[in-house]
């Protein structure tokens, strides 16, 4: 696979000029706060970066970030209270709040929640937002002092993204919307490059670049699609033709992107298209990194690279992100820049909402009282340090889970008034394939993890009450279209 990878990289260099210059040994400029760049991707799961173990993906610029900084290999989202999981995920990133303390599932951010860019703007930063924003128009004007190529929504045709220019009033009337003329990743990266080259205000800047790739529709340019012949793509070890039981959300839009039963060929096609989107995205990220190098800003810039949630694409018979298996709740997270150790990895458990207090502390700014995330600065200073012993996971009122630092995971399902339980030892079973819950030998482990799960539900103000035997009314009937996740199964 290594030779295939190298050959593909060479091809990609010739096609697109994908590589840029590298930054090493970065140090902050004396007396100046660091600039901040957050690069946020859409539906990119944690297993998608070549340098972090995926021998199929071609990601030289993400690899470049891995080499230059610290990779958090067990970063998670807390989950979602909406099928559009990215909406609460992005709200948690911007507010540092926990899942059940969001307003309207993250579709709206109240003025009582101080958003991350607001803290930096108060400290004299120029804050500039680009790309996807799924958390209300009025909050955008509060968050940023400027912006461009702003997309309000969850997804769009990548070749026809409806965007706005920045509106300080927060109104964004429909008549001001226009269609971007480039592929989404090129559109947003181009705006970021323009901002970096034209930023001459003498202020430190906070730049937020939120891509809509690799979210479907997966329609990468042909040169990138050609890098991934579907018949060469590996089938995930936990591939299934359908999920073995009703998890509460088997009929959502994402799950209908492939027919039932899932077949290896269909999954290979979907993964190949997904990887092509990621490699095309990687090239655009390289443009942003190169612009920082060209302007000299790189030596004093902290870069955070992260994804908003993962994606199944055939694992466990699922296609979407509406679940709390690792493929859907673990995300890439990389920090680079002054004060960040290079080419370092840590397995410290963390959430996306930990980014907020971490950046505040790295920039020497106060953390608002409303922020519930934990600073990762202790881990940056010592990669063996821990800030969390476990992470709580949730999806709507259907699923609740807990993952421990020693890699045990419990998931409980509340579907059709049934309480299905899974218990995984992720040290021995990283693909979450062997459910140990029915085994009497693990009764005590299951009981202890369940008790801790229920403690977390109370602590986080979970609207589902674990003290009641019935967790709530759940589950619409099967859709009338005749598709069934169990089709073709015995």
Steps between C-alpha positions, in 0.01 A plus 500: 500500500790740569620484139147558374468798733827653381404452138167671558666792679737549207204495263320751713800731512520499123127561465451767760822622658370383833809545718600827659780611722538360852521685827731370768623629832228769525534756779263784592603854428594683820224715642232389255209272565486201264277509196238222498380294203231236545452266204178307549387222266159341451433127558869407519548202727817439697629212280564713192852649531789310344757602761272373776468151360279497191716350226238567232445874533720760332517794741843669477382827654319339789812287542695825504291618796557167676876547457491859622278457803317288753232251392225408746420146388202453733309822435121469511182689446249466784233401250189663366143588590412537132549276194709790370773410748729773367264768631544429873862401438581841355307674776703312762823602325403867496350522850693237696162383633393140552234334288190549715584860582464612138200703388273354232738208442771745400299671227513819706771636729362735766676822597563353846749258342826679420630351178867425453563771235338758730767441763772561243323806355480647851878458524556701182500219244355536154261203481410374155262217412484304175283213381238295678302637793212289630417695815287799405565819307476744789773321693738532205518879530566468874776246444698671225615847407513399136457210263447382147351217294268416790273197457202472735376143503594137523591391148485607138615415151876555521500673161218741587534608862256779603712752689488846654750775558534614861208701639575673830126536569455124501198525268633330186192563281435243223563753224860533618570130448693392193646179359868420535667436167753241616501163671418561867845410635668723241255781571559502875876446478526782245326738739734394781805559281368843401445595863847384606672694220293815545491512881697818570312644796784448744283283722535133585236299318265214578409324174229233489484299175209254503498271197196302382714210374514204515122514570286355222421544219839341441595652167875564501664620176590218261877519560443420867236235440747321274738458795260256667383206284210351702614142449827583680328633813508286813171379645475606868550213744163577659312517170145361526215483246276667759505602862412197717221678690299822496718776644224761475617670181529245220282688252655846508612668176863399548409132527312515169812602309564130434244220456444205730657256528830685484744327268881515500497655153265783602705573810823505298344752262389723787833487681693568179288810434544606864878468482509696175314784673750492785803513269350791306429672832857430610632691199291804594622484859851507355420833334408648838816365663712633213342847533599511865855406400517757221388790723723403790197449725570129545771551762249660737184309413327227697310274261224268612385236254187303591185336363143550621404131515579165345312273259425129474518426123423131535630436850241318711271504195456876538575790267452813711606668822181446702659256744768493771735236367861617471478556124240770559604668827880506464650781296843627394649769723844654448664808658808663348691821566704680764506306825370178338739202487567372148424152363338397828197284566291462811217263585352736761120488485351833395206675336477767232369744761839473670651700211343824628666517845824362356535782248410757765778375725752476216426865412499613864130591498237437769260209459134606537302344784251353252767275346473138616787353299836416657825659392738259329802709596612242761511241221684735265761548771511126577353262236464228765271720713124451513221752546212249475455148637201432275278656235121498495327444164141554386279498194151649530290302750594169338858439608722568801857385551816530704862437401769467766867590486588129521290439186178347625182619338133450582209601276134486602218533248150625573297389199138384489510491881779242497834549676764331282853501643848463348830465684831514316861452605662735249851380581416158357211603276570846348243445224219453759392162369480276809223595743600378847182618674322161493804322647455439878875536546464873427193565714692705758681704235172574324332599826782735598511671161122533493503667841760747378303561182193586707708732718609685187141528380403672825812719502443626146126569548405230253125530429478121500461383859698182567305450824184425304463152347360649178740752348235657280277462200712408204500393143292570201376209297698364209468722193261396228766493230564133566871538572611313806836480674437132557415428137680191380583389853384173648 
